[in-house]
Amino acid sequence: MKILLLSLVIIIILTALRTFTLSMASHRTDGLPRMKLRAKMNMWMGTMFLAVSLLQALSFSGNWVRTILLLIIAALGFINLFAGWSNRLRVRRMEEEQEKKTSDT
């Protein structure tokens, strides 16, 4: 159990660092690369939220306030994962359209 909790803490730290670095990189770029970086950032942030909620679930004490907080954090994680994935697909389609336009001209 301690190994699982430690691995969740490591996952949370790594995903937080990756979210931070992608956020900094997205502020330095424009256009489609910025959208791609933000989509990746959303997916990493969603993974981080899910890891936090799983960590809270494993150290569950039975308090109803903690349960509600756990569900809210998990919902935020799934929302961020979905938003990041859909934005990534949208950026990929836009990149394909741009490549098609440049190859046609």
C-alpha distances in whole Angstrom, upper triangle without the diagonal:
4,5,5,6,9,10,11,13,14,15,17,19,20,21,23,25,26,27,29,30,31,33,35,36,37,39,41,42,44,45,43,40,39,39,37,35,34,33,30,29,29,26,24,24,23,20,19,20,18,15,16,16,13,11,13,12,9,10,13,15,18,21,23,24,20,20,23,22,19,22,24,22,21,24,25,23,25,28,28,26,29,32,31,31,34,36,35,37,40,40,40,43,45,45,46,49,50,50,52,54,55,55,58,60
4,5,5,6,8,10,11,12,14,15,17,18,20,21,23,24,25,27,29,30,31,33,35,36,38,40,41,43,44,42,40,39,38,36,34,33,32,30,28,28,26,24,24,23,20,19,20,18,15,15,16,14,11,13,14,10,11,14,16,20,22,24,24,21,21,24,23,20,23,25,22,21,25,26,23,25,29,28,27,30,32,31,32,35,36,35,37,40,40,40,43,45,44,46,49,49,50,52,54,54,55,58,60
4,5,5,6,9,10,10,12,14,15,16,18,20,21,22,24,26,27,28,30,32,33,34,36,38,39,41,42,40,37,37,36,34,32,32,31,28,27,27,25,22,23,22,19,18,19,18,14,15,17,14,12,15,15,12,13,17,19,22,24,26,27,23,23,26,24,21,24,25,22,22,25,25,23,25,28,27,25,29,31,29,30,33,34,33,35,38,38,38,41,43,42,44,47,47,47,49,52,52,52,55,57
4,5,5,6,9,10,10,12,14,15,16,18,20,21,22,24,26,27,28,30,31,32,35,36,37,39,40,38,35,35,34,32,30,29,28,25,24,24,22,19,20,19,16,15,16,14,11,12,13,10,9,12,12,9,11,14,17,20,22,24,24,20,20,23,21,18,20,22,19,18,22,22,19,21,24,24,22,25,28,26,27,30,31,30,32,35,35,35,38,40,40,41,44,45,45,47,49,50,50,53,55
4,5,5,6,9,10,11,12,14,15,16,19,20,21,23,24,26,27,29,30,31,33,35,36,38,39,37,35,34,33,31,29,28,28,25,24,23,22,19,19,18,15,14,15,13,10,10,12,9,7,10,11,8,9,12,15,18,20,22,21,18,18,21,19,16,19,20,17,17,21,21,18,21,24,23,22,25,27,26,27,30,31,31,33,35,35,36,39,40,40,42,44,45,45,48,50,50,51,54,55
4,5,5,6,9,10,11,12,14,15,17,18,20,21,23,24,26,27,29,30,32,34,35,37,38,37,34,33,33,31,28,28,27,25,23,24,22,19,19,19,16,14,16,15,11,12,14,12,9,13,14,12,12,16,18,21,23,25,24,20,21,24,21,19,21,23,19,19,23,22,20,22,25,24,23,27,28,27,28,31,32,31,33,36,35,36,39,40,40,41,44,44,45,47,49,49,50,53,55
4,5,5,6,9,10,10,12,14,15,16,18,20,21,22,24,26,27,28,30,32,33,35,36,34,31,31,30,28,26,26,25,22,21,21,19,16,17,17,13,12,15,13,10,11,14,11,10,13,14,12,14,17,20,23,24,26,25,21,22,24,22,19,21,22,19,18,21,21,18,20,23,22,20,24,26,24,25,28,29,27,30,33,32,32,36,37,36,38,41,41,41,44,46,46,47,50,51
4,5,5,6,9,10,10,12,14,15,16,18,20,21,22,24,25,26,28,30,32,34,34,32,30,29,28,26,24,24,23,20,19,19,17,14,14,14,11,9,11,10,6,8,10,8,6,10,11,10,12,15,18,20,21,23,22,18,18,20,18,15,17,18,15,14,18,17,15,17,20,18,18,21,23,21,22,26,26,26,28,31,30,31,34,35,35,37,40,40,40,43,45,45,46,49,50
4,5,5,6,9,10,11,12,14,15,17,18,20,21,23,24,26,27,29,31,33,34,33,30,29,28,27,24,24,23,21,19,19,18,15,14,15,12,10,12,12,8,8,11,10,8,11,13,12,12,16,18,21,22,23,22,18,19,21,18,16,19,19,16,16,19,18,16,19,21,19,19,23,24,22,24,27,28,27,30,32,31,32,35,36,36,38,41,41,41,44,46,46,47,50,51
4,5,5,6,9,10,11,12,14,15,17,18,20,21,23,24,26,28,29,31,33,31,28,27,27,25,22,23,22,19,18,19,17,14,14,15,12,10,13,13,10,11,14,13,11,14,16,15,16,19,22,25,25,27,26,22,23,24,21,19,21,22,18,18,21,20,17,20,22,20,19,23,24,22,23,27,27,26,29,31,30,31,34,35,34,36,39,39,39,42,44,44,45,48,49
4,5,5,6,8,10,10,12,14,15,16,18,20,21,22,24,26,27,29,30,28,26,25,24,22,20,20,19,16,15,15,13,10,11,12,9,7,10,10,7,9,12,11,10,14,15,15,16,19,22,24,25,26,25,21,21,23,20,17,19,19,16,15,18,17,14,16,19,17,16,19,20,18,20,23,23,22,25,27,27,27,30,32,31,33,36,36,36,39,41,41,42,45,46
4,6,5,6,9,10,10,12,14,15,16,18,20,21,23,25,26,28,29,28,25,24,23,22,19,19,18,16,14,14,13,10,9,11,8,5,8,9,6,7,10,11,9,12,14,14,15,18,21,23,23,24,22,19,19,20,17,15,17,17,13,14,16,15,12,15,17,15,15,19,19,18,20,23,23,22,25,27,27,28,31,32,31,34,36,36,37,39,41,41,43,45,47
4,6,5,6,9,10,11,12,14,15,17,18,20,21,23,25,27,29,28,25,23,24,22,19,19,19,16,14,16,15,11,11,13,11,8,11,13,10,10,14,14,13,15,18,17,18,21,23,26,26,27,25,22,23,23,20,18,21,20,16,17,20,18,15,19,20,17,18,21,22,19,22,25,24,23,27,28,27,28,32,32,32,34,37,36,37,40,41,41,43,46,47
4,5,5,6,9,10,11,12,14,15,16,18,20,22,23,25,27,25,22,21,22,20,17,17,17,14,12,14,13,9,10,13,10,9,12,13,11,12,16,16,15,18,20,19,20,23,26,28,29,29,27,24,25,25,22,20,22,22,18,18,20,18,16,18,20,17,16,20,20,18,19,23,22,21,24,26,25,26,29,30,29,31,34,34,34,37,39,38,40,42,44
4,5,5,6,8,10,10,12,14,15,16,18,20,21,23,24,23,20,19,19,17,14,14,14,11,9,11,9,6,7,9,7,6,9,11,9,11,14,14,14,17,19,19,20,22,26,27,27,28,26,23,23,23,20,18,20,19,15,15,17,15,12,15,16,13,13,16,17,14,16,19,19,18,21,23,22,23,26,27,26,29,31,31,32,35,36,36,38,40,41
4,5,5,6,9,10,10,12,14,15,17,19,20,23,24,23,21,19,19,18,15,14,15,12,10,11,11,8,7,10,9,7,10,12,11,11,14,15,15,17,19,20,20,23,25,27,27,27,25,22,23,23,19,18,20,18,15,16,18,15,13,16,17,14,14,18,18,15,18,21,20,19,23,24,23,25,28,28,28,31,33,32,33,36,37,37,39,42,43
4,5,5,6,9,10,11,12,14,16,17,19,22,23,23,20,18,19,18,14,14,16,13,10,13,13,9,10,13,12,10,13,15,14,14,18,19,18,20,23,23,23,26,29,31,30,31,28,26,27,26,23,22,24,22,19,19,21,18,16,19,20,16,17,20,20,17,20,22,21,20,24,25,23,25,28,28,27,30,32,32,32,36,37,36,38,41,42
4,5,5,6,8,10,10,12,14,16,17,19,21,19,16,15,16,14,11,12,12,9,7,10,10,7,9,12,11,10,13,15,14,15,18,19,19,21,23,24,25,27,30,32,32,32,30,27,27,27,24,23,24,22,19,19,20,18,15,18,18,15,15,18,17,14,16,19,18,17,20,22,20,21,25,25,24,26,29,28,29,32,33,33,34,37,38
4,6,5,6,9,10,10,12,15,16,18,19,18,16,14,14,13,10,9,10,8,5,8,9,6,6,10,10,9,11,14,14,14,17,19,19,20,23,24,25,26,29,31,30,30,27,25,26,25,22,21,22,20,16,17,18,15,13,16,16,12,13,16,15,12,15,18,16,15,19,20,19,20,24,23,23,26,28,27,29,31,32,32,34,37,38
4,6,5,6,9,10,11,13,15,17,19,19,16,14,15,15,11,11,13,11,8,11,12,10,9,13,13,12,14,17,16,16,19,21,21,22,25,26,26,28,31,33,32,32,29,27,28,27,23,23,24,22,19,20,21,17,16,19,19,15,16,19,18,15,18,21,18,18,22,23,21,23,26,25,25,28,30,29,30,33,34,33,36,38,39
4,5,5,6,9,10,11,13,16,18,18,14,13,15,13,10,11,13,11,9,12,13,11,12,15,15,14,17,19,19,19,22,24,23,25,28,28,29,31,34,36,35,35,32,30,31,30,27,26,27,25,22,23,24,20,19,21,21,17,18,20,19,16,19,21,19,18,21,22,20,21,25,24,23,26,28,27,28,31,32,31,33,36,36
4,5,5,6,9,10,11,13,15,14,11,9,11,10,6,7,9,7,6,9,11,9,10,14,14,14,16,18,19,20,22,24,24,26,28,29,30,32,35,36,35,35,32,30,31,30,26,26,26,24,21,22,22,19,17,19,18,15,15,18,16,13,15,17,15,14,18,18,16,18,21,20,19,23,25,24,25,28,29,28,30,33,33
4,5,5,6,9,10,13,15,14,12,9,11,11,7,7,10,9,7,9,12,11,10,14,15,14,16,19,19,20,22,24,24,26,28,29,30,32,34,35,34,34,31,29,30,29,25,25,25,23,20,21,21,18,17,19,18,14,16,18,16,13,16,18,15,15,19,19,17,19,22,21,21,24,26,25,26,29,30,29,32,34,34
4,6,5,7,9,12,15,16,13,10,13,13,10,10,13,12,10,13,15,14,14,17,18,17,19,22,22,22,25,27,27,28,31,32,33,34,37,38,37,37,34,32,33,32,28,28,29,26,24,25,25,21,21,23,22,18,19,22,19,17,20,21,18,18,22,22,19,21,24,23,22,26,27,25,27,30,30,30,32,35,35
4,5,5,7,10,13,13,10,8,11,11,7,9,12,11,10,13,15,14,15,18,19,19,21,23,24,24,27,28,29,30,33,34,35,36,39,40,40,39,36,34,35,34,31,30,31,28,25,26,26,23,22,23,22,19,19,21,19,16,19,20,17,16,20,20,17,19,22,20,19,23,24,22,23,27,27,26,29,31,31
4,5,5,8,10,10,8,5,8,8,6,6,10,10,9,12,14,14,14,17,19,19,20,23,24,24,26,28,29,30,32,34,35,36,39,40,39,38,36,34,34,33,30,29,29,27,24,25,25,21,20,22,20,17,18,19,16,14,17,18,14,14,17,17,14,17,19,17,17,21,22,20,22,25,25,25,27,30,30
4,6,8,11,12,10,7,10,12,9,9,13,14,12,14,17,17,16,20,21,21,22,25,26,26,28,30,31,32,34,36,36,38,40,41,40,39,36,35,35,34,30,31,31,28,26,27,26,23,22,24,22,19,20,22,19,17,20,20,17,17,21,20,17,20,22,20,20,23,24,22,24,27,27,26,29,32,31
4,7,11,12,10,8,12,13,10,12,15,15,14,17,19,19,19,22,24,23,25,28,28,29,31,33,33,35,37,38,39,41,43,44,43,43,40,38,39,37,34,34,34,31,29,30,30,26,25,27,25,22,23,24,21,19,22,22,19,19,22,21,18,20,23,20,19,23,24,22,23,27,26,25,28,30,30
4,7,9,7,5,9,10,9,11,14,14,14,17,19,19,20,22,24,24,26,28,29,30,32,34,34,36,38,39,40,42,44,45,44,43,41,39,39,38,35,35,34,32,29,30,30,26,25,27,25,21,22,23,20,18,20,20,17,16,19,18,15,17,19,17,16,19,20,18,19,23,22,21,24,27,26
4,7,6,5,8,10,10,11,14,15,15,17,19,20,21,23,25,25,27,29,30,31,33,35,36,37,39,41,42,43,46,46,45,44,41,40,40,38,35,35,35,32,30,31,30,26,26,27,24,21,22,23,19,17,20,19,15,15,18,16,13,16,17,14,14,18,18,15,18,21,20,19,22,24,24
4,6,5,7,9,10,11,13,15,16,17,19,20,21,23,25,26,27,29,31,32,33,35,36,38,39,41,42,43,46,47,46,44,42,40,40,38,36,35,35,32,30,30,29,26,26,26,23,21,21,21,18,16,18,17,13,13,15,13,10,13,14,11,11,14,14,12,15,17,16,16,20,21,21
4,5,5,6,9,10,10,12,14,15,17,18,20,21,23,24,26,27,29,30,32,33,35,36,37,39,41,42,45,45,45,43,41,39,39,37,35,34,33,31,29,29,27,25,24,24,22,19,19,19,16,14,15,14,11,10,12,10,7,9,11,8,8,11,12,10,12,15,15,15,18,20,20
4,5,5,6,9,10,11,12,14,16,17,18,20,21,22,24,26,27,29,30,32,33,35,36,38,39,40,43,44,44,42,40,38,38,37,34,33,33,30,28,28,27,24,23,23,22,19,19,19,17,14,15,15,12,11,13,12,9,10,13,11,10,13,15,13,14,17,18,17,20,22,22
4,5,5,6,9,10,10,12,14,15,16,18,20,21,22,24,26,27,28,30,31,33,34,36,37,38,41,42,41,40,38,36,36,34,31,31,30,28,26,26,25,22,21,22,20,17,17,18,15,13,15,15,11,11,14,13,10,13,15,13,12,16,17,15,17,20,20,20,23,25,25
4,5,5,6,9,10,11,13,14,15,16,19,20,21,23,24,26,27,29,30,31,33,35,36,37,40,40,40,38,36,34,34,32,30,29,28,26,24,24,23,20,19,19,17,14,15,15,12,10,12,11,8,8,11,9,7,10,12,10,11,14,15,14,17,19,19,20,22,24,25
4,5,5,6,9,10,11,13,14,15,17,19,20,21,23,25,26,27,29,30,32,33,35,36,39,40,39,38,36,34,34,32,30,29,28,26,24,24,23,20,19,19,17,14,14,14,12,9,10,11,8,6,9,9,6,8,11,11,10,13,15,14,16,19,20,20,22,24,25
4,5,5,6,9,10,11,12,14,15,16,18,20,21,22,24,26,27,29,30,32,33,34,37,38,38,37,35,33,32,31,28,27,27,25,23,22,22,19,18,18,17,14,14,15,13,10,12,13,10,9,12,13,10,12,15,14,14,17,19,18,19,22,23,23,25,27,28
4,5,5,6,9,10,10,12,14,15,16,18,20,21,22,24,25,27,28,30,31,32,35,36,35,34,32,30,30,28,26,25,24,22,20,20,19,16,15,16,14,11,12,13,10,8,11,11,8,9,12,12,10,13,16,15,15,18,20,19,21,24,24,25,27,29,30
4,5,5,6,9,10,11,13,14,15,17,19,20,21,23,24,26,27,29,31,31,35,35,34,33,31,29,29,27,25,24,23,21,19,18,18,15,14,14,12,9,9,10,7,4,7,8,6,5,9,10,9,11,13,14,14,17,18,19,20,22,24,24,26,28,29
4,5,5,6,9,10,11,12,14,15,17,18,20,21,23,24,26,27,29,30,33,34,34,33,31,29,28,27,25,23,23,22,19,18,18,15,13,14,13,10,9,11,10,6,8,11,9,7,11,12,11,12,16,16,16,18,20,20,21,24,25,26,27,30,31
4,5,5,6,8,10,10,12,14,15,16,18,20,21,22,24,26,27,28,31,32,32,31,29,27,26,25,23,21,21,20,17,17,17,14,12,14,13,9,9,12,10,7,10,13,11,10,14,15,14,16,19,19,18,21,23,23,24,27,28,28,30,33,34
4,5,5,6,9,10,10,12,14,15,16,18,20,21,22,24,26,27,30,30,29,28,26,24,24,23,20,19,18,16,14,14,13,10,9,10,9,5,6,9,7,5,8,10,9,10,13,14,14,16,18,18,19,22,23,24,25,27,29,29,31,33,35
4,5,5,6,9,10,11,12,14,15,16,18,20,21,23,25,25,29,29,29,28,27,24,24,23,20,19,18,17,14,13,13,11,8,9,9,6,5,8,8,5,7,10,10,9,12,14,14,15,18,19,19,21,24,24,25,27,29,30,31,33,35
4,5,5,6,9,10,11,12,14,15,16,18,20,21,23,24,27,29,28,28,26,23,23,23,20,18,19,17,14,14,15,12,9,11,12,8,8,11,11,9,11,14,13,12,16,18,17,18,21,22,22,24,26,27,27,30,32,32,33,36,37
4,5,5,6,9,10,10,12,14,15,16,18,20,21,22,25,26,26,25,23,21,21,20,17,16,16,14,11,11,12,9,7,10,10,7,8,11,11,9,12,14,14,14,17,19,18,20,23,23,24,26,28,28,30,32,33,34,36,38,39
4,5,5,6,9,10,11,12,14,15,16,18,20,21,24,24,24,23,22,19,19,18,15,14,13,12,9,8,9,7,4,6,7,5,5,8,9,8,10,13,13,14,16,18,18,20,22,23,24,26,28,29,30,32,34,35,36,38,40
4,5,5,6,9,10,10,12,14,15,16,18,20,23,24,24,24,22,20,19,19,17,14,14,14,11,9,11,10,6,8,10,8,7,11,12,11,12,15,16,15,18,20,20,21,24,25,25,27,30,30,31,33,35,36,37,39,41
4,5,5,6,9,10,10,12,14,15,17,18,21,23,23,22,21,18,18,18,15,13,14,13,10,10,12,10,7,10,12,10,10,14,14,13,15,18,18,18,21,23,23,24,27,28,28,30,32,33,34,36,38,38,39,42,43
4,5,5,6,9,10,11,12,14,15,16,19,20,20,19,17,15,15,14,11,10,11,10,6,6,9,7,5,8,10,9,10,13,14,13,15,18,18,19,22,23,23,25,27,28,29,31,33,34,35,37,39,39,41,43,45
4,5,5,6,9,10,10,12,14,15,18,19,19,19,18,15,14,14,12,9,10,10,7,5,8,8,5,7,10,10,9,12,14,14,15,18,19,19,21,24,24,25,28,29,30,31,34,35,36,38,39,40,42,44,45
4,5,5,6,9,10,10,12,14,17,19,19,20,19,15,15,16,14,11,12,13,9,8,12,11,9,11,14,13,12,16,17,17,18,21,22,21,24,26,26,27,30,31,32,33,36,36,37,39,41,42,43,45,47
4,5,5,6,9,10,11,12,15,17,17,17,16,12,13,14,11,8,11,11,8,8,12,11,9,12,14,14,14,17,19,18,20,23,23,24,26,28,28,29,32,33,34,36,38,38,39,42,43,44,45,48,49
4,5,5,6,9,10,10,13,14,14,14,13,10,10,11,8,5,7,9,6,6,9,10,9,11,13,14,14,17,18,19,20,22,24,24,26,28,29,30,32,34,35,36,38,39,40,42,44,45,46,49,50
4,5,5,6,9,10,13,14,15,16,16,12,11,13,12,8,10,12,9,8,12,13,11,12,16,16,15,18,20,20,21,24,25,25,27,29,30,31,33,35,35,37,39,40,41,43,45,46,47,49,51
4,5,5,6,9,12,14,15,16,16,12,12,14,12,9,12,14,11,11,15,15,13,16,18,18,18,21,23,22,24,26,27,27,30,32,32,33,36,37,38,39,42,42,43,45,47,48,49,52,53
4,5,5,6,9,11,11,13,12,8,9,11,9,7,10,12,10,10,14,14,13,16,18,19,19,22,23,24,25,27,29,29,31,33,34,35,37,39,39,41,43,44,45,47,49,50,51,53,55
4,5,5,9,10,11,12,12,9,8,11,10,7,9,12,11,10,14,15,14,16,19,19,19,22,24,24,25,28,29,30,31,33,34,35,38,39,40,42,44,45,46,48,49,50,52,54,56
4,5,9,11,13,15,15,12,11,15,14,11,13,16,14,13,17,18,17,18,22,22,21,24,26,26,27,30,31,31,33,36,36,37,39,41,42,43,45,46,47,49,51,52,53,55,57
4,6,9,11,14,14,10,11,14,13,11,14,16,15,15,18,19,18,21,23,24,24,26,28,28,29,32,33,34,36,38,38,39,42,43,44,46,48,49,50,52,54,54,55,58,59
4,6,8,10,11,8,8,12,11,9,12,15,14,14,17,19,18,20,23,24,24,26,28,29,30,32,34,34,36,38,39,40,42,44,45,46,48,49,50,52,54,55,56,58,60
4,6,9,10,8,9,12,13,12,14,17,17,17,20,22,21,23,26,27,27,29,31,32,33,35,37,38,39,41,42,43,46,47,48,50,52,53,54,56,57,58,60,62,64
4,6,9,8,7,11,12,11,13,16,17,17,19,21,22,23,25,27,27,29,31,32,33,35,37,38,39,41,42,44,46,47,48,50,52,53,54,56,57,59,60,62,64
4,6,5,6,9,10,11,13,15,16,17,19,20,21,23,24,26,27,29,30,32,33,35,36,37,39,41,42,44,45,47,48,50,51,52,54,56,57,58,60,62,63
4,5,5,6,9,10,11,12,14,15,16,18,20,21,22,24,26,27,28,30,32,33,34,36,38,39,40,42,44,45,46,48,49,51,52,54,55,57,58,60,62
4,5,5,6,9,10,11,12,14,15,17,18,20,21,23,24,26,27,28,30,32,33,34,36,37,39,41,42,43,45,47,48,49,51,52,54,55,57,58,60
4,5,5,6,9,10,10,12,14,15,16,18,20,21,22,24,25,27,28,30,31,33,35,36,37,39,41,42,43,45,46,47,49,51,52,53,55,57,58
4,5,5,6,9,10,11,12,14,15,17,18,20,21,23,24,26,27,29,30,31,33,34,36,37,39,40,42,44,45,46,48,49,51,52,54,55,57
4,5,5,6,9,10,11,12,14,15,16,18,20,21,22,24,26,27,28,30,32,33,34,36,37,39,40,42,43,45,46,48,49,51,52,54,55
4,5,5,6,9,10,11,12,14,15,16,18,20,21,22,24,26,27,28,30,31,32,34,36,37,38,41,42,43,45,46,48,49,51,52,54
4,5,5,6,9,10,11,12,14,15,17,18,20,21,23,24,26,27,29,30,31,33,35,36,37,39,41,42,43,45,47,48,49,51,53
4,5,5,6,9,10,11,12,14,15,16,18,20,21,22,24,25,27,28,30,31,33,34,36,37,39,40,42,43,45,46,48,49,51
4,5,5,6,9,10,10,12,14,15,16,18,20,21,22,24,26,27,28,30,31,32,34,36,37,38,40,42,43,44,46,48,49
4,5,5,6,9,10,11,12,14,15,16,18,20,21,22,24,26,27,28,30,31,32,35,36,37,39,40,42,43,45,46,48
4,5,5,6,9,10,11,12,14,15,16,18,20,21,23,24,26,27,29,30,31,33,35,36,37,39,41,42,43,45,47
4,5,5,6,9,10,11,12,14,15,16,18,20,21,22,24,26,27,28,30,32,33,34,36,37,39,40,42,43,45
4,6,5,6,9,10,10,12,14,15,16,18,20,21,22,24,26,26,28,30,31,32,34,36,37,38,40,42,43
4,5,5,6,9,10,11,12,14,15,16,18,20,21,22,24,26,27,29,30,31,33,35,36,37,39,41,42
4,5,5,6,8,10,10,12,14,15,17,18,20,21,23,24,26,27,29,30,32,33,35,36,37,39,41
4,5,5,6,8,10,11,12,14,15,16,18,20,21,22,24,26,27,28,30,31,33,34,36,37,39
4,5,5,6,8,10,10,12,14,15,16,18,20,21,22,24,25,26,28,30,31,32,34,36,37
4,6,5,6,9,10,10,12,14,15,16,18,20,21,23,24,26,27,29,30,31,33,35,36
4,5,5,6,8,10,11,12,14,15,17,18,20,21,23,24,26,27,29,30,32,33,35
4,5,5,6,8,10,10,12,14,15,16,18,20,21,22,24,26,27,28,30,31,33
4,6,5,6,9,10,10,12,14,15,16,18,20,21,22,24,26,27,28,30,32
4,5,5,6,9,10,11,12,14,15,17,19,20,21,23,25,26,27,29,31
4,5,5,6,9,10,11,12,14,15,17,18,20,21,23,24,26,27,29
4,5,5,6,8,10,10,12,14,15,16,18,20,21,22,24,26,27
4,5,5,6,9,10,10,12,14,15,16,18,20,21,22,24,26
4,5,5,6,9,10,11,12,14,15,17,18,20,21,23,25
4,5,5,6,9,10,11,12,14,15,17,18,20,21,23
4,5,5,6,9,10,10,12,14,15,16,18,20,21
4,5,5,6,9,10,11,12,14,15,16,18,20
4,5,5,6,9,10,10,12,14,15,16,19
4,5,5,6,9,10,11,12,14,15,17
4,5,5,6,9,10,11,12,14,16
4,5,5,6,9,10,10,12,14
4,5,5,6,9,10,11,13
4,5,5,6,9,10,11
4,5,5,6,9,10
4,6,5,6,9
4,5,5,6
4,5,5
4,6
4
